[in-house]
Amino acid sequence: MQAGIIRPAACGLLAAVSLGLVGCIDDKYDLSDIDTNVRLQVTNLTLPINLDEIKLNSIISDPKEGDILQIVDGEYALLRTGDFKSDNLKIDPIHITAPTTTPSVAVFVPTLPAGVKAKAAPTEISFFIQDKETSPIEYAYDGVSDDIVEIADLGANWTISYNVTIEAVNNNTSTFELRNIEFQLPAGLDGTPSLGTYDKTTGVLTIKEYTVTNNRLDFVMAVTGIDAKQAHVKFDDASHNLQIKTETGVKDGEIVLKIDDIMTSGIPEQLRVTTDLVLSEIDITTFTGKIKYDIDAFNIAPVTLNDLPDVLSQPETDVKLANPQIYINIHNPFAQYGVKASTAFSITPTRDGVAGDALSINNGTFDIAASAESFYCLSPSKPDKYYEGYATATHVPYTKLSDVVAGHGLPSSLDINLNPTTVPVQSVSNFRLGEYAPVEGGYVFFSPLSLGAGSEIIYSSTEDGWADEDLNKLTIQKLEVNTEVTNDLPFDITLSASPLSVSGPIRDVTITPVTIRGGATENIVIRVEGTVTYLDGIEFTANASSDVNTSSLKPSQYLSLKNTKVTVSGYYDDEL
């Protein structure tokens, strides 16, 4: 606050009086032994100091782009935006190496058709397969992701191949007819066999009729999915171990050898069947079951408050915001699976490099919806109008946010913390294993500049440069500031005036401040009693405090001081 300064004419008058006294003494007299000091009493001497009108828009300078204090909808508001981002989310795929298998050999004896005599020449000979032993299938994998809690189904790339060689002992035939051949495969598989039909419930692959040529039967079961229960998949979420233990083999059926016009002696005594089972590696790419996930720490830049106007940056300032708001938008990369998340939220103010207590939301955490993008408003009470772009926001109670800048002096920064952010245990279907985009989003810290109950803002302005040779001879015992104050602000203002010397504030004086009610215009007198010497100016201090929540401050509101006069009483010392 600048003041037009007019040198105190009254002091000049006092000097003239002292010079007049000197003029009354005859110069023929010897005055060497006479005390020439003179003291004149001064009562209600007006110092002609013209103070410019003070308004709020001169206390709070016009905001610049990027400053935290902005004008939003005609009101002052704290406004800061930022973003946050986690690391990419990842649940590792499962790759299980193939077990080693050994070919098996089975020998079958012929069975003549009913009614055919031993020496007769049958038209066909059957070799029946009944309840032959199966071979085990065993896969094991250690290191399933900690994020997988339960497995019901697996999406997989897996092949089960059968290479079967059929040989007739002492017979050169290479052609055989297969009838109702059954292979026992693991149950619960999704996939398509290259030959025959597969029953998922029993795991039996049936070949109704098929002609084998060149002694070979080859087929592949291409597996795309595994029902964990039916296929005897065992998963231990404590050890993160996955096992598949089942069996396979030729179970039942008939192999027919056709013989035309040959004698019984031409019938082979045995049929040798060599089965070579080839199991591929298993790549598990999706699963149905349950997951959980701990999202890595977010990197969020602190909200800096170092560009606040002076009126909000005084060491004595204690601001409780009436209804500050944090708006958050979050992208959920697991939304396609209906997965919700939960995040903590707190803000920690920092003053002079020292972190204060973390201020958490009421419930400690809030849920992140199972949608690609969701919006939230965190505030003590639900605002009548949400910030632009957040019309669909879900309100999250955050009572302590009112205290985010409270204390002696505003903090230099606010640290936002969303940790821990977790995906609690929940069911998923056909969840793709692998890497996903990060959890990311943005925030808006928005607070109309309205004082909450218990707030205190102190503004000081100095008018100085008054000292001169004459005023330095004045000892003030009482000083009064008379002014017309208009307080258009929504809270009371207590105004005081402290005398200054060229060396700084003058101590050991009693100041009687005056309180001006919000919305009032009053003529006031601020009194200062005590010894004041070498007066050089006055520091005006406006203390704004509120016992209730106030409405938002507007640039159109003002605190005005007009017709200000400073009067003093005391005495003037000079030497004749």
Steps between C-alpha positions, in 0.01 A plus 500: 500500500657832393423834662539852370728663759479866602761612754346588837435873484429511872856400574622781282278733699655379824841577361389850410377556854836403643676739264266780615611451856859548397409828330367649827839489682743800477835391365678725754421250773738215583290185458776247549368396840133485397322172406381559145300174466126546457210249523162567347194288576313365197135393517314333212741620237388370159766360274383577147554155353281397207445123482371363171185291513569132563290239316512125494608494136809691603566249780454197270668574170346385174573128458736394224455190289637203690470662845320292758265790577259556213166665433237236424140605431572843646645367826850450631593133513806286558548295184771251411491208256728203458513139393616164630603171352600158626734256334347275238287227657621149431397147595752264346384227259568139599729288284525134604768282346400163354565179691701216348295206372596145397326301224293205621448163330189284529447153349158367402393152389239446230140415563322302227145591413236279659419183299832496313692171534867508563589366155252722320605816328330795671434823320631707791676461828447729801744604769308640799644761731350487847601698812859543401715700742537874450812712530528793744510862387679721750580869464636721778572873519643704785472876489138578422447874551416610853208687347318176413301373797277229355477316168181352355576495127810552292532630147791310349698409194566128543513199269467131584627293208462128443723315253381135492672223303301176440692190386369147432755241610594263214280691265583768253171681502511874572131577482268473798148603580436680830161471661387691809854565615504702824795702628495626855611865508482746787142605567391863491686604186379751245633436155465313175650158423634442151320163501194371680285674759590609854272488805600778742324342797667157477814597311442215253592552135309256277585395146193321364640369173832566342729319255867490594742487209874452509469373856463855640234683695583860584273758661532818707279650767549878479404633843386861545353477850520293817235458768720489808272276704424246230860484380632453854693828499633574847592857594648606833484879536729487804789331316392631157532148365288364214472130417311303238478129586283285277530203265466393140511185289306263274198390699274287285409403145553258218773470239387294201726321251324400175626181330358380174543138379785408727525202729486518877873453514526844346339660799753701705550364845543845656444865433767733636385857572767760581365826640722809503341780705641847432408777746580860413584787732199676646468874457228634727385835366170556680328372809170512682516518876594765753769767506638765728750770410713755681560799277846651519552845647371794302734781410307817588671838500424703816251784485720806551368806683797730454318738266228610741443874545660667800171528688487119518871449562547672836653288779193563718252387236277210602248409232232236533335460162120477513446228236814426297474231235731248338371368168648178364452314176642147477552263206453135601683262262321197651153645442422260214495217754270681742787547744471765769789650692541672832732789578605687807523877479679748721669839478805594704581872537868597516632811678865602492594160365328313784204275417195534722235245583335320210135598457299200379152470355227402744492128422870467428431361152247533222401265219604548139213393277525219247480741208761620256496851650334618818477832682503593868459810714671491840378776731362564850148536360353444157522829309190646337685500169784276390804637323483511121551156345401312817121514481469122548746481790435279801530690826751372757482657851827669599445707814869559575555670165382826663818492708736435211658847521412575865774585748748779562575618151394318188697188399744524213365186335241225526602140434221285355513129576283229340683210660408230550289449190388141470277266308335299780430131443225463241389270223602543137408315183736434209754739646790553262841446657768746401559875510237773527499877489567681830241635735510868423294812529497860606397716790367850556552668835226762513402708797291815499685748720251498784613492861394214719427541869821571692683658207728800537655712225732788581590774255760766575584819314766752591489880457843643579757758400355772722808566716679837468697733726192665649295183557799338671467764776144394576432254783155346454308371799174431323430435132159464338408384152158626390361342185179402324501124438267315264519124543325336204649161588289209634683496833609740774829688478702616800718796402803617698778753446856456632745794508835460326834671544779500247636199692180297477194434718469700821443273798351559843192678375136409551290473186122497508380345171149531364278227352289583196211267430468332165286708265524814717633856457630662819707799613759363736784616721803279562690612809868450582620593850859504616822676416567535129812677376652543156168417334555391141168338412223258590443133425132426446392144574164358397414179681217303341352222709181301488312280744274363226541393139487798268402549138770516234709810450447692178719757323208742524512494881725745677631642825520878470674756725413863417563845650773368723654744751780443749501721812761503773536638853826542691775762508752662272859558619733750333796716580486881471 
